[in-house]
Structures are given as C-alpha cells and as structure tokens.
Amino acid sequence: MQMQPIIDMQGIVKRYYIGKPNELEILHGIDLQVYPGEFVAIVGESGSGKSTLMNIIGALDRPTEGSYTLDGVDITRAKDKELSVIRNRKIGFVFQTFNLIGRTSALKNVELPMLYAGVPARQRTQRAKELLEMVNMTERARHQPNELSGGQKQRVAIARALVNQPALLLADEPTGALDSATSRTVMDIFHQLHARGMTIVLITHSQELAAECERILTLRDGRFVGERKGAGRSAAV
C-alpha cells in the first residue's frame, strides 16, 4: 500500500488583485508532495515566494487556483472556522519572531494551544512541562518572554508547536534571529524530532541549513526550479 503524502499540492497559483486590469501573481503552478517522516527544506531568496507558499502550506491563506490536501483534509474547500481548527490540531508553527505572548510564563505559552483545543487544565500543565523538559527549558518554565534569550524563546516556541501532536511542523526561518551557536541548538532539536518520526518543512534562505534536510526544493520567482538530496544530519557535523 502506497503511503499518502501529508502535503499534497497540485497546480497552486496565488494572485493578489492590485486594481483592474492588473493582478500580481506570486506563485505559478506549484506542485508539492511531502510524505510522513520527511525533513524537507524550501529554500529561496527574498522575493522568491517563500512567505506566500508558507502561508498556504500553513492554512493561513488560500490559493487562487489549484488543490491542497493536508493530512487527508481538503484545505481549498474548508471554511474559515474549519481552517482555524486544522491549524491548531494538524500544524505546529515555529516562526523567526517566536510569537510568544508577553507577560505570560513560558509554561502558559506552551499550554495555550491546548486551551483552545479544550484540553483539561491538569493535562495541559503536565503536557507543557514534559515538552519544556524535552527542550531543556524546565528551569525557565515560570519566566516570561522578556526574561529569556532568543534561543530560549525559540525553544519555548518549539515546545508550544508540539503540544497538540501535529502531523506537520512548519518552521519559517526559525534561526533567522539567532546567533550561530544558538541556531545549532535549534537545528539539533529539529533533528531529534525528525529522528522520532516528525514531518518537518523548513522555510529558509540559508543553503547551509537546507543542506541538513533530507530533501531540498529551490523556489525562484514563484516556481520550483530544482530539487536535490540533502546531506541530512551529517551536514551539521
């Protein structure tokens, strides 16, 4: 039996209306399949369409044309309320800017997606503590974001992304605001997650980070222009 892709995009086009008769087309017929357990990098320079594609993969935006199925769910047909549930339950987001809530402890930040999912309080706290331990942030669980370094914030963000056991971890320039040593720590966590079977899509402009993934797709001017194998974790050694 052939394995079904977690991400299955066919002919994805994205246009923005900028006034009659002009339309701005950002993505031009994207085909993308990502299978369970893969660690895939989408790499491209600024203006290549990475952010637009990331928003569609993450169900934060809809394509103008084409079809997109995420873990068996037809995203292009889902209603807005359904998309919100899909984002919370099927996708774990890790952003360059961390997106943590200020004046809220690391522990409560990690608990938040479970609160939206209706998980009981005791279970939320236990799960959040386990994930903070996994990313070596137990001692900082009661600290607020302004009391954490950039690398610590990103580790909290990774823990938060995992709380609902998503089918996909979507990381958008996750080391862009970090120094090289801290970036290494974050990438090591991704490798650990991948080794446990997590499906990861890394959006990046860094060829060095992309080389650590299993498969590298190059996006240029809204089109995939190349695909190659990465060195995987050996590239980090």
Secondary structure, 3 states (H helix, E strand, C coil): CCCCCCEEEEEEEEEEECCCCCEEEEEEEEEEEECCCCEEEEECCCCCCHHHHHHHHCCCCCCCEEEEEECCEEHHHCCHHHHHHHHHHHEEEEECCCCCCCCCCHHHHHHHHHHHCCCCHHHHHHHHHHHHHHCCCHHHCCCCHHHCCHHHHHHHHHHHHHCCCCCEEEEECCCCCCCHHHHHHHHHHHHHHHHCCCCEEEEECCHHHHCCCCEEEEEECCEEEEEEECCHHHHHC
